[in-house]
Amino acid sequence: MTETTIRKLIPEFLADLETKKRSPSTVIAYRADLQQLEKYLETKNIASIAQIASGDLATFRDWLLEKKYTPKSASRKLNALKTFFRWAISANHLTSDPSKDVSHPKIDPSKPKFLSPLEYRALRDIARDDPRISSIIEVILQTGLRISEVANLKVEHVQEEEVHIEAYATQAERKVPLNKAAKQALDAYIKNHRPEAGSPHVFVSKNGKPLATRNIRAAIDRFFQKAEIAGYSVNDLRTTFIVENLKRDVDLVLLSQVAGHKRLSTTERYLELAGVISHGKKQKLEEL
C-alpha cells in the first residue's frame, strides 16, 4: 500500500461521492472540511494519511470548538471526516480507521436542534428515491406540521394554497399555507405514487392503510443515518422550519399561528435559537 496524502486523495474521494449521486452541496462541504483538516495537520507536521492517529482527529475536533465553531458544526465536519476515512479503507489506502473511536462533541440537549441548509439538502438528496418519505420530509420542512398532523392529513384537506388541520386533543383546527415546494411534493405523491386505497389519509402503506407515526419516524431516522447526519430526529425538521423562517424575516405572529403554538411566547423562544432579535415583517412563508 503506497503512502499518500489527504491532498492527493481528496479529488478521488469527491469523484466517488459524485458517482454515488451525492448532492453538489455535500461534495463542496466535504471538500472544504477535508482541506481544513489538511491545513490543520500541516501545523502538526503530518502529511501522510498513514500517519494520522485518532488523537490527531480528536485534537482537530477540540481545535474547532476553540475556534468558536458550534458543537453542531464540529459534529457535521467530523461526519465528513469519518466518511472519508471509511472510503480510504474501502479503496485500500488505509488498513485501519483513525476516526472510528473519535466521539462527537456533546450538544446541549436542553435546546431544540435544527438542521443547516446543507444538512436538510443532504437529507432530501438521500431520500429522493422514496417518493412517500421524500414528500413527508418536504411537507414538514415547508409547513412545520407535527408528525402526528402529517400522519392524520386527509386528501380532501389538501387545497391549492393551504392544508386544513383538524382539531385534535388540545389543538384547535387551523389553516396552513402551502408554498410551491410543499404543493408540488404533495401533488407528486398523491397523483403518481399513492397506492389506491379506501383510506382518506394522504400517506398510506402499500396495503392502503394510514401510515402510523412510528413508521414515519423510523423511516426518516433511517434516512438521517444514510445521510450521515448524526443526532437528529423528525421533530427537528419542524424546528428547522421555524428557525429558517425567523431568519428570513417572517412575521412572528404569522409563524406562531402556522405552527399551531397556543402562546406567542412559545414561538418567541426560537428567536435566540435563530439568532435574530426582531419579530419579522414578511406575511408569507419562505421556501426552504
Backbone bond lengths (Angstrom), bond angles and torsions (degrees), N, CA, C in turn:
res aa  C-N    CA-C-N  psi(-1)  N-CA   C-N-CA  omega(-1)  CA-C   N-CA-C  phi
1 M - - - 1.473 - - 1.524 108.89 -
2 T 1.311 118.28 122.58 1.462 123.27 -177.10 1.526 109.96 -81.72
3 E 1.357 114.75 131.28 1.459 118.37 176.85 1.520 109.20 -70.08
4 T 1.304 114.97 141.18 1.459 118.95 179.32 1.512 109.02 -149.02
5 T 1.311 116.73 174.51 1.458 121.39 -175.85 1.524 111.04 -105.37
6 I 1.326 114.91 162.11 1.461 119.93 175.31 1.525 109.81 -59.29
7 R 1.336 116.23 -40.59 1.470 120.17 -178.00 1.520 111.39 -56.34
8 K 1.328 117.16 -41.34 1.459 120.14 -179.39 1.524 112.45 -72.62
9 L 1.348 115.52 -27.91 1.464 119.40 -176.07 1.525 113.66 -87.47
10 I 1.321 117.43 -21.26 1.470 119.71 -176.39 1.535 112.44 -55.27
11 P 1.350 119.96 -49.02 1.474 118.73 -179.70 1.533 112.82 -60.32
12 E 1.329 116.39 -38.67 1.470 120.26 179.89 1.532 110.62 -66.18
13 F 1.327 116.27 -41.95 1.462 121.31 178.62 1.526 111.18 -63.75
14 L 1.326 116.45 -45.09 1.460 119.98 -179.19 1.525 111.58 -65.65
15 A 1.318 115.95 -36.03 1.473 119.76 176.94 1.528 110.09 -62.86
16 D 1.339 116.11 -37.92 1.461 120.43 177.98 1.527 110.42 -64.74
17 L 1.333 117.01 -40.92 1.470 120.48 177.40 1.524 110.70 -60.70
18 E 1.322 115.96 -40.14 1.468 119.88 -178.89 1.520 111.66 -67.52
19 T 1.326 117.13 -36.45 1.472 119.75 177.27 1.525 110.98 -66.78
20 K 1.332 115.78 -26.15 1.469 120.55 177.45 1.521 111.72 -88.12
21 K 1.349 114.73 6.57 1.463 122.46 175.08 1.525 112.73 62.42
22 R 1.337 116.47 36.23 1.454 119.69 171.52 1.525 108.17 -71.40
23 S 1.318 116.59 150.32 1.458 120.25 -174.22 1.529 111.18 -65.13
24 P 1.335 117.78 151.21 1.470 121.17 178.38 1.524 112.66 -56.40
25 S 1.330 117.27 -37.07 1.467 120.21 -179.91 1.521 111.22 -65.47
26 T 1.332 116.71 -35.65 1.465 120.52 177.12 1.519 110.66 -66.62
27 V 1.316 116.63 -43.67 1.471 121.19 -179.96 1.526 110.21 -62.01
28 I 1.316 117.04 -43.63 1.466 121.06 179.52 1.528 110.67 -62.63
29 A 1.331 115.93 -43.66 1.465 119.93 -178.77 1.528 111.22 -65.16
30 Y 1.329 116.64 -42.38 1.467 120.07 -179.83 1.527 110.83 -63.85
31 R 1.333 116.51 -38.80 1.468 119.62 177.79 1.535 109.70 -60.35
32 A 1.330 116.28 -47.21 1.465 120.33 -178.87 1.529 111.47 -62.85
33 D 1.323 117.03 -41.04 1.464 120.82 -179.58 1.524 111.56 -64.68
34 L 1.325 117.03 -42.24 1.464 120.60 -179.39 1.525 111.50 -70.48
35 Q 1.306 116.61 -36.99 1.464 119.55 177.22 1.524 110.69 -66.46
36 Q 1.333 116.13 -34.51 1.464 119.81 176.79 1.526 110.67 -66.50
37 L 1.334 117.11 -41.72 1.463 120.62 176.46 1.524 110.48 -62.88
38 E 1.326 115.37 -43.27 1.466 119.85 -179.53 1.524 111.20 -57.08
39 K 1.336 116.99 -46.57 1.458 121.11 -179.60 1.524 111.33 -65.29
40 Y 1.333 115.95 -37.46 1.463 119.47 178.23 1.527 110.66 -63.78
41 L 1.337 116.48 -44.45 1.466 120.56 -178.26 1.522 111.47 -66.90
42 E 1.321 116.57 -29.94 1.468 119.57 176.76 1.524 111.32 -59.11
43 T 1.337 116.20 -35.05 1.473 119.81 179.06 1.525 111.11 -69.68
44 K 1.326 116.62 -17.18 1.465 121.98 178.39 1.532 111.16 -101.96
45 N 1.340 115.84 8.34 1.471 121.90 -178.89 1.530 112.20 59.63
46 I 1.329 115.37 36.92 1.467 120.94 176.87 1.524 107.50 -110.31
47 A 1.308 116.27 118.36 1.462 120.96 -177.60 1.522 112.41 -115.04
48 S 1.317 116.64 -46.26 1.466 121.34 -176.99 1.528 110.53 -77.48
49 I 1.331 116.29 140.01 1.460 120.82 178.23 1.529 110.86 -62.69
50 A 1.338 115.80 -28.62 1.467 119.84 -179.65 1.523 112.20 -71.56
51 Q 1.319 117.49 -16.39 1.458 121.42 -179.97 1.530 112.30 -82.56
52 I 1.322 116.85 -16.64 1.468 120.66 -172.86 1.528 110.76 -73.68
53 A 1.320 115.33 126.90 1.465 121.62 179.37 1.527 109.84 -112.65
54 S 1.334 115.80 166.45 1.471 120.63 179.05 1.514 111.36 -56.34
55 G 1.331 115.60 -39.04 1.463 119.61 -179.29 1.514 112.71 -61.98
56 D 1.325 117.02 -34.21 1.467 120.54 178.83 1.528 111.13 -65.61
57 L 1.316 115.84 -38.73 1.462 119.80 -179.97 1.528 110.73 -74.62
58 A 1.318 116.73 -33.74 1.466 119.85 176.72 1.530 110.69 -66.05
59 T 1.333 116.52 -40.74 1.469 118.84 178.52 1.529 111.20 -70.05
60 F 1.338 116.61 -30.95 1.467 119.81 174.68 1.526 109.99 -64.03
61 R 1.332 116.34 -44.23 1.479 120.82 176.08 1.530 110.69 -57.10
62 D 1.336 116.45 -46.83 1.460 120.71 -178.80 1.531 111.34 -66.90
63 W 1.330 115.94 -34.35 1.469 120.74 177.63 1.523 110.49 -63.83
64 L 1.333 116.16 -40.24 1.467 120.06 177.40 1.527 110.71 -59.54
65 L 1.327 116.18 -43.50 1.461 120.53 -179.98 1.528 110.77 -65.46
66 E 1.333 116.60 -37.45 1.465 120.78 177.90 1.532 110.87 -65.72
67 K 1.327 115.43 -30.28 1.457 120.93 179.00 1.536 112.05 -83.36
68 K 1.329 115.21 11.85 1.469 123.12 175.33 1.521 114.54 73.54
69 Y 1.348 117.01 19.12 1.454 118.31 167.36 1.526 107.06 -69.58
70 T 1.313 117.38 141.36 1.455 119.47 178.63 1.530 109.66 -70.09
71 P 1.336 117.97 155.50 1.471 119.83 175.49 1.526 111.64 -53.72
72 K 1.330 116.64 -35.13 1.460 120.95 179.65 1.525 110.86 -64.84
73 S 1.342 117.30 -43.74 1.461 121.07 179.79 1.529 111.10 -68.12
74 A 1.330 115.82 -41.50 1.465 119.79 178.61 1.526 110.56 -63.59
75 S 1.319 116.58 -37.60 1.463 120.90 178.89 1.524 110.84 -65.06
76 R 1.347 116.60 -41.18 1.464 120.03 178.51 1.524 110.85 -62.91
77 K 1.322 116.41 -42.95 1.464 120.22 178.68 1.528 110.69 -63.29
78 L 1.320 116.45 -40.64 1.464 120.00 178.74 1.528 111.14 -63.35
79 N 1.333 117.19 -35.89 1.467 120.43 175.06 1.520 111.26 -59.96
80 A 1.337 116.28 -40.81 1.462 120.35 179.17 1.524 110.52 -63.19
81 L 1.334 116.67 -42.37 1.468 120.21 179.96 1.521 111.51 -66.15
82 K 1.321 116.68 -40.55 1.466 120.58 178.84 1.533 110.48 -62.33
83 T 1.327 116.40 -39.13 1.462 120.27 177.23 1.524 110.47 -63.35
84 F 1.326 115.44 -42.69 1.469 120.57 179.60 1.529 111.53 -61.56
85 F 1.320 118.24 -46.13 1.465 120.25 -176.45 1.536 112.07 -71.03
86 R 1.321 116.91 -32.69 1.474 118.26 174.04 1.518 110.14 -64.42
87 W 1.332 115.65 -40.73 1.467 119.37 176.93 1.526 110.38 -63.52
88 A 1.339 117.93 -41.99 1.467 121.77 -178.45 1.524 111.40 -59.13
89 I 1.333 116.27 -35.99 1.474 119.87 177.01 1.530 110.03 -69.42
90 S 1.337 116.16 -45.07 1.470 119.27 -178.78 1.522 111.83 -64.31
91 A 1.352 116.75 -26.36 1.464 121.34 -179.88 1.530 112.04 -94.80
92 N 1.340 115.27 9.63 1.475 121.72 176.27 1.531 113.97 65.22
93 H 1.311 116.46 29.80 1.464 120.09 174.18 1.529 111.09 -93.33
94 L 1.326 115.97 -17.30 1.461 122.60 178.23 1.517 109.42 -141.35
95 T 1.323 115.89 158.17 1.466 119.91 175.93 1.531 111.77 -108.60
96 S 1.331 116.91 -16.10 1.469 120.63 177.35 1.522 109.07 -140.97
97 D 1.319 115.55 155.62 1.459 122.09 -173.80 1.527 110.91 -100.80
98 P 1.333 118.54 108.73 1.467 120.25 -179.01 1.525 113.63 -71.86
99 S 1.332 116.72 -14.11 1.465 119.45 -178.24 1.523 112.82 -91.99
100 K 1.325 116.66 -9.42 1.458 121.04 -171.36 1.520 113.08 -55.41
101 D 1.324 117.19 -44.50 1.466 120.98 -174.52 1.523 113.39 -99.35
102 V 1.331 117.08 10.70 1.465 120.29 178.93 1.530 108.04 -85.13
103 S 1.314 116.33 118.57 1.463 120.89 -175.19 1.521 112.07 -82.46
104 H 1.321 114.67 155.70 1.457 120.79 176.08 1.528 109.71 -77.50
105 P 1.324 117.73 149.32 1.469 119.35 175.75 1.523 109.98 -64.65
106 K 1.310 115.93 149.93 1.454 120.20 -179.64 1.525 110.43 -75.12
107 I 1.332 114.53 134.11 1.457 121.03 177.77 1.516 107.82 -106.07
108 D 1.321 116.62 131.12 1.463 121.60 -177.61 1.520 110.34 -55.76
109 P 1.348 118.11 112.09 1.466 119.93 -176.38 1.522 113.70 -71.88
110 S 1.347 116.55 -13.24 1.461 119.11 -178.17 1.530 112.01 -75.49
111 K 1.314 117.26 -20.10 1.455 120.78 -179.76 1.528 110.50 -96.31
112 P 1.328 117.11 139.53 1.472 119.09 174.31 1.524 109.50 -59.92
113 K 1.309 116.49 150.21 1.463 121.19 -179.85 1.525 109.56 -108.67
114 F 1.316 115.24 148.58 1.463 119.64 176.89 1.517 109.17 -140.70
115 L 1.332 115.40 153.48 1.455 121.30 -177.73 1.522 110.23 -87.10
116 S 1.301 116.24 145.34 1.462 120.69 171.79 1.527 108.29 -75.68
117 P 1.332 117.96 161.19 1.472 119.29 175.69 1.526 112.41 -53.30
118 L 1.323 117.42 -38.63 1.456 120.66 178.70 1.518 111.18 -61.78
119 E 1.339 116.08 -40.33 1.458 120.19 -177.54 1.523 112.03 -72.28
120 Y 1.343 117.85 -43.55 1.471 116.10 -178.58 1.526 111.64 -73.93
121 R 1.329 117.51 -24.10 1.468 118.86 172.86 1.526 110.72 -70.23
122 A 1.322 116.36 -37.74 1.467 120.29 177.51 1.527 110.51 -65.19
123 L 1.343 116.88 -39.54 1.464 120.79 178.12 1.521 110.34 -63.73
124 R 1.327 116.76 -44.83 1.467 120.59 175.66 1.531 110.46 -55.63
125 D 1.324 114.85 -46.97 1.453 121.13 -174.79 1.524 111.30 -60.50
126 I 1.324 116.42 -43.12 1.462 120.71 -174.81 1.528 111.70 -75.54
127 A 1.358 116.42 -22.56 1.470 120.06 -177.61 1.521 113.61 -98.02
128 R 1.315 117.31 2.14 1.467 119.94 -169.92 1.528 113.73 -65.02
129 D 1.338 117.84 -22.53 1.465 119.89 -179.43 1.528 112.78 -85.11
130 D 1.339 117.21 -1.12 1.464 121.91 175.41 1.533 106.88 -113.70
131 P 1.324 118.38 92.81 1.471 121.32 -172.78 1.523 113.90 -55.98
132 R 1.323 117.31 -37.56 1.464 119.94 -177.47 1.527 111.69 -68.74
133 I 1.334 116.92 -52.00 1.459 120.16 -178.93 1.520 110.92 -69.43
134 S 1.321 116.62 -35.86 1.461 120.41 176.58 1.524 110.43 -59.56
135 S 1.333 116.76 -41.95 1.461 121.53 178.52 1.520 111.13 -65.17
136 I 1.327 117.00 -41.59 1.471 121.16 179.66 1.527 110.61 -62.82
137 I 1.330 116.42 -45.53 1.466 120.63 178.57 1.522 110.48 -58.08
138 E 1.331 115.71 -45.06 1.466 120.09 -178.56 1.519 111.35 -65.07
139 V 1.328 116.57 -42.01 1.468 120.27 -179.25 1.525 111.11 -61.98
140 I 1.326 117.49 -43.69 1.473 119.58 -179.44 1.521 110.50 -67.51
141 L 1.328 117.36 -42.36 1.466 120.27 179.85 1.526 112.23 -63.38
142 Q 1.332 116.72 -33.38 1.469 120.21 -174.48 1.528 113.62 -94.69
143 T 1.336 118.08 -16.75 1.470 120.42 -176.59 1.522 113.36 -125.23
144 G 1.329 117.95 -19.76 1.454 120.65 -178.50 1.516 114.14 74.06
145 L 1.324 118.55 18.23 1.461 120.22 178.86 1.529 110.72 -62.28
146 R 1.325 115.83 145.75 1.454 120.96 172.81 1.525 108.58 -71.31
147 I 1.322 116.53 156.67 1.464 120.00 -177.93 1.527 111.23 -60.87
148 S 1.336 117.22 -36.35 1.471 120.37 178.89 1.522 110.56 -67.11
149 E 1.331 116.61 -33.69 1.464 120.58 178.81 1.518 111.01 -70.79
150 V 1.316 116.88 -35.61 1.465 120.73 174.96 1.526 110.20 -64.16
151 A 1.324 115.95 -45.22 1.471 120.35 -178.47 1.530 111.79 -63.43
152 N 1.337 116.98 -32.57 1.470 121.06 -176.78 1.519 114.01 -95.08
153 L 1.323 117.20 1.15 1.467 120.91 -177.41 1.529 110.84 -64.23
154 K 1.329 116.62 132.09 1.461 122.52 -178.95 1.534 110.12 -101.46
155 V 1.317 115.17 148.81 1.461 120.80 179.24 1.529 110.91 -59.56
156 E 1.319 116.52 -41.14 1.468 120.09 -177.69 1.523 112.38 -66.36
157 H 1.334 116.63 -17.28 1.461 120.53 -178.04 1.529 113.14 -92.84
158 V 1.319 116.06 0.36 1.467 120.26 176.66 1.525 107.74 -92.96
159 Q 1.323 115.87 106.62 1.454 121.58 -179.18 1.535 109.71 -100.98
160 E 1.313 115.33 -176.97 1.463 119.97 -176.34 1.528 112.02 -66.29
161 E 1.332 116.56 -39.86 1.461 119.89 -174.60 1.521 113.88 -121.83
162 E 1.342 118.20 2.00 1.452 120.07 -178.79 1.525 110.88 -161.19
163 V 1.323 114.60 165.05 1.467 120.15 171.89 1.526 107.71 -120.16
164 H 1.327 114.35 147.36 1.457 120.65 179.63 1.521 108.10 -99.22
165 I 1.324 116.86 122.87 1.458 121.92 176.70 1.523 107.92 -100.82
166 E 1.319 116.38 119.34 1.452 120.73 -178.68 1.529 110.94 -69.75
167 A 1.328 115.31 153.21 1.458 120.23 175.20 1.533 109.38 -65.25
168 Y 1.305 115.96 142.16 1.472 120.64 177.02 1.522 108.85 -156.19
169 A 1.329 115.94 149.80 1.465 121.74 179.58 1.531 108.66 46.75
170 T 1.334 116.35 -120.40 1.473 119.82 -179.79 1.531 111.78 -99.39
171 Q 1.317 117.27 7.28 1.465 121.62 -177.28 1.528 111.06 -93.69
172 A 1.325 115.49 129.82 1.465 120.36 175.79 1.528 109.60 -78.02
173 E 1.323 116.39 157.77 1.460 118.90 176.47 1.530 109.55 -66.08
174 R 1.310 115.86 154.45 1.467 119.25 179.47 1.521 109.68 -156.41
175 K 1.322 115.37 164.05 1.453 123.22 175.63 1.522 108.27 -107.46
176 V 1.319 116.59 133.34 1.461 121.17 179.55 1.529 108.78 -118.98
177 P 1.331 117.13 122.70 1.472 120.16 -179.23 1.527 111.97 -62.81
178 L 1.322 115.74 146.00 1.460 121.55 174.85 1.530 108.58 -109.39
179 N 1.329 116.55 120.36 1.464 118.02 172.61 1.530 108.65 -83.59
180 K 1.297 116.58 179.20 1.466 121.13 -174.69 1.523 112.39 -59.51
181 A 1.331 117.37 -43.14 1.465 121.05 -177.60 1.519 111.58 -64.59
182 A 1.339 117.03 -42.57 1.464 120.90 179.94 1.523 111.25 -66.07
183 K 1.341 116.20 -43.23 1.468 120.30 -179.25 1.517 110.79 -64.87
184 Q 1.322 117.35 -42.02 1.456 120.41 179.42 1.526 111.12 -63.60
185 A 1.337 116.69 -40.45 1.463 120.72 -179.77 1.525 111.08 -64.26
186 L 1.321 116.56 -43.84 1.469 120.53 179.37 1.524 111.01 -67.36
187 D 1.318 117.39 -45.96 1.466 120.72 -179.02 1.523 111.70 -61.99
188 A 1.321 115.98 -42.64 1.467 119.74 -178.34 1.515 110.81 -62.79
189 Y 1.340 117.17 -41.50 1.463 119.51 -179.66 1.525 111.27 -70.75
190 I 1.335 116.75 -48.13 1.470 120.25 -176.21 1.532 111.69 -63.49
191 K 1.320 117.03 -42.41 1.468 120.77 -174.77 1.526 113.28 -81.70
192 N 1.334 117.05 -31.40 1.465 118.85 -170.77 1.524 115.84 -114.38
193 H 1.327 117.64 -20.71 1.460 118.48 -171.39 1.529 115.02 -130.06
194 R 1.304 118.19 -14.77 1.468 120.39 -178.11 1.521 109.87 -72.66
195 P 1.346 117.07 126.23 1.467 119.64 178.99 1.528 111.22 -62.40
196 E 1.314 116.66 150.91 1.462 120.33 174.07 1.527 107.53 -63.83
197 A 1.328 115.50 126.45 1.460 118.24 -174.52 1.519 110.49 -150.29
198 G 1.331 114.26 151.60 1.454 119.40 175.27 1.511 110.86 -81.21
199 S 1.319 117.27 -11.44 1.455 121.99 -178.31 1.522 110.74 -71.25
200 P 1.323 116.95 141.53 1.470 120.00 176.98 1.526 112.64 -80.08
201 H 1.333 116.98 -9.43 1.457 120.67 -175.19 1.532 112.28 -73.16
202 V 1.322 115.12 148.15 1.468 120.17 178.75 1.517 110.47 -67.50
203 F 1.320 116.18 -52.34 1.465 120.10 -173.48 1.521 110.22 -99.20
204 V 1.335 113.80 114.49 1.463 120.28 -176.10 1.532 110.11 -128.20
205 S 1.319 114.57 161.97 1.461 120.78 177.88 1.523 109.74 -78.41
206 K 1.321 116.30 178.56 1.468 120.58 177.99 1.523 111.28 -61.92
207 N 1.335 116.19 -24.51 1.462 120.59 179.58 1.528 112.58 -90.14
208 G 1.330 115.97 4.30 1.457 119.57 177.16 1.509 114.95 84.51
209 K 1.335 117.22 9.37 1.463 120.54 179.77 1.529 109.73 -92.79
210 P 1.347 116.94 151.17 1.477 119.39 179.65 1.525 110.96 -55.51
211 L 1.305 116.71 137.80 1.459 121.77 -179.79 1.529 109.16 -77.12
212 A 1.319 116.42 122.13 1.464 121.29 -177.01 1.532 110.92 -72.16
213 T 1.319 116.07 151.24 1.466 120.28 179.82 1.521 111.60 -59.01
214 R 1.328 117.44 -37.71 1.471 119.71 -179.11 1.525 111.42 -64.81
215 N 1.333 116.88 -32.67 1.464 120.45 178.65 1.533 110.92 -73.54
216 I 1.327 116.21 -37.65 1.470 119.83 175.92 1.517 109.57 -63.24
217 R 1.336 115.70 -46.40 1.467 120.60 -178.79 1.530 110.70 -60.46
218 A 1.323 116.48 -46.47 1.471 120.86 -177.77 1.526 111.11 -63.99
219 A 1.326 116.82 -40.33 1.464 120.47 -178.70 1.523 111.04 -65.87
220 I 1.329 116.87 -44.88 1.467 119.77 -179.85 1.520 110.78 -68.05
221 D 1.333 117.13 -36.15 1.469 120.44 175.18 1.527 111.08 -57.97
222 R 1.331 116.31 -40.13 1.472 119.90 179.38 1.529 110.84 -63.84
223 F 1.328 116.34 -38.41 1.465 118.95 179.82 1.525 111.58 -72.29
224 F 1.336 117.12 -31.86 1.472 118.95 172.52 1.528 109.49 -59.42
225 Q 1.318 116.29 -43.00 1.464 120.83 -179.83 1.523 110.67 -65.88
226 K 1.329 117.15 -43.72 1.462 120.49 -179.89 1.521 111.20 -63.60
227 A 1.320 116.53 -35.40 1.468 120.99 179.58 1.530 111.63 -81.16
228 E 1.338 115.62 -3.35 1.468 122.43 179.96 1.525 111.30 57.67
229 I 1.335 113.75 44.61 1.464 121.54 175.45 1.521 106.04 -109.22
230 A 1.323 115.85 101.38 1.467 120.74 -170.83 1.524 112.52 -83.28
231 G 1.333 115.34 146.66 1.459 121.35 168.44 1.507 117.01 80.51
232 Y 1.335 118.12 17.60 1.458 120.24 -178.41 1.530 111.07 -118.41
233 S 1.331 114.61 160.34 1.458 121.19 175.15 1.517 108.61 -137.19
234 V 1.321 116.17 175.15 1.462 120.99 -177.65 1.530 111.24 -59.59
235 N 1.341 118.05 -32.01 1.462 120.52 -179.57 1.527 112.13 -62.19
236 D 1.325 116.33 -26.96 1.463 120.15 -179.07 1.522 112.35 -72.02
237 L 1.324 117.51 -17.24 1.471 120.49 174.84 1.529 109.87 -68.09
238 R 1.313 116.20 -38.99 1.475 120.96 177.33 1.534 110.05 -65.10
239 T 1.322 116.39 -43.35 1.466 119.98 177.43 1.526 110.16 -61.47
240 T 1.331 116.39 -39.90 1.464 121.26 178.84 1.526 110.69 -60.20
241 F 1.329 116.99 -42.28 1.461 121.87 177.09 1.531 110.82 -57.34
242 I 1.324 116.84 -47.06 1.465 120.93 -177.65 1.533 110.66 -66.30
243 V 1.328 116.19 -48.28 1.460 121.01 -176.81 1.530 111.27 -62.50
244 E 1.332 117.27 -46.08 1.469 120.37 -177.74 1.524 111.51 -64.03
245 N 1.326 117.32 -37.64 1.458 119.39 179.20 1.525 111.62 -71.28
246 L 1.325 117.54 -34.83 1.467 120.34 174.89 1.524 110.59 -64.99
247 K 1.328 116.24 -41.35 1.462 120.54 178.98 1.518 111.48 -62.24
248 R 1.341 115.62 -28.98 1.460 120.09 -175.41 1.531 112.33 -98.99
249 D 1.347 115.47 21.28 1.461 122.38 169.42 1.524 114.21 71.49
250 V 1.338 117.87 27.50 1.465 120.49 175.15 1.531 108.83 -76.39
251 D 1.318 116.62 140.01 1.458 122.91 -177.54 1.525 111.30 -56.75
252 L 1.329 115.81 131.84 1.459 121.23 -176.35 1.523 112.18 -63.37
253 V 1.323 117.24 -39.78 1.461 120.86 -179.30 1.527 110.33 -64.80
254 L 1.331 116.81 -45.52 1.458 120.84 177.12 1.520 110.57 -58.28
255 L 1.317 116.37 -46.24 1.456 120.94 -177.74 1.525 111.10 -64.39
256 S 1.320 116.98 -38.19 1.458 121.66 178.39 1.523 111.08 -62.84
257 Q 1.329 115.79 -41.76 1.465 120.70 179.15 1.525 111.26 -66.74
258 V 1.327 116.93 -43.84 1.461 121.69 -179.61 1.529 110.72 -63.77
259 A 1.331 116.54 -40.73 1.466 120.78 -178.11 1.528 112.60 -74.21
260 G 1.334 116.43 -14.56 1.464 119.31 179.79 1.515 112.93 78.70
261 H 1.333 117.02 26.75 1.465 120.69 176.01 1.535 109.09 -76.72
262 K 1.309 117.01 134.70 1.461 120.53 -179.87 1.521 111.71 -73.10
263 R 1.328 115.41 -31.26 1.465 120.19 -177.92 1.526 109.81 -123.82
264 L 1.316 116.20 142.18 1.462 120.74 177.92 1.525 110.42 -63.51
265 S 1.331 116.30 -30.85 1.469 120.62 -179.60 1.526 111.75 -60.84
266 T 1.340 116.88 -28.82 1.467 120.40 177.44 1.519 110.22 -63.78
267 T 1.319 116.41 -44.20 1.471 120.75 179.14 1.520 110.83 -69.65
268 E 1.330 116.72 -35.19 1.462 120.81 -178.99 1.529 111.98 -61.38
269 R 1.309 117.44 -26.25 1.466 120.74 178.87 1.526 112.05 -62.45
270 Y 1.334 116.25 -22.76 1.463 120.24 -178.16 1.529 112.57 -82.80
271 L 1.335 117.05 -10.68 1.463 119.86 -178.69 1.526 111.10 -60.83
272 E 1.326 116.71 -46.44 1.468 120.25 179.61 1.520 110.29 -63.72
273 L 1.332 116.56 -41.00 1.453 120.79 179.09 1.523 110.83 -60.04
274 A 1.322 115.90 -39.31 1.468 121.03 -179.43 1.524 112.25 -79.90
275 G 1.332 116.62 -13.45 1.460 119.84 179.73 1.510 113.76 74.55
276 V 1.348 116.13 31.32 1.467 120.24 179.27 1.523 109.50 -124.71
277 I 1.324 115.12 159.43 1.463 120.77 -178.64 1.520 111.44 -110.68
278 S 1.334 116.62 -44.55 1.465 120.89 -175.94 1.522 111.44 -73.95
279 H 1.326 115.37 160.08 1.462 121.54 -178.90 1.522 113.35 -85.97
280 G 1.308 117.76 -2.27 1.458 121.04 176.88 1.518 112.91 82.98
281 K 1.333 115.23 160.10 1.464 120.69 -176.93 1.531 113.42 -126.24
282 K 1.325 117.91 -22.84 1.466 120.16 -174.11 1.531 111.16 -66.38
283 Q 1.317 115.74 136.31 1.462 121.31 -179.69 1.537 111.95 -103.34
284 K 1.310 115.55 25.30 1.464 121.50 179.02 1.513 109.25 -142.74
285 L 1.340 116.30 136.94 1.455 120.40 179.44 1.521 111.12 -66.87
286 E 1.318 115.15 145.76 1.450 120.56 177.61 1.523 110.41 -83.48
287 E 1.321 116.42 159.69 1.461 121.95 177.24 1.524 109.26 -100.86
288 L 1.324 116.31 120.26 1.460 120.87 -178.55 1.524 110.06 -81.36
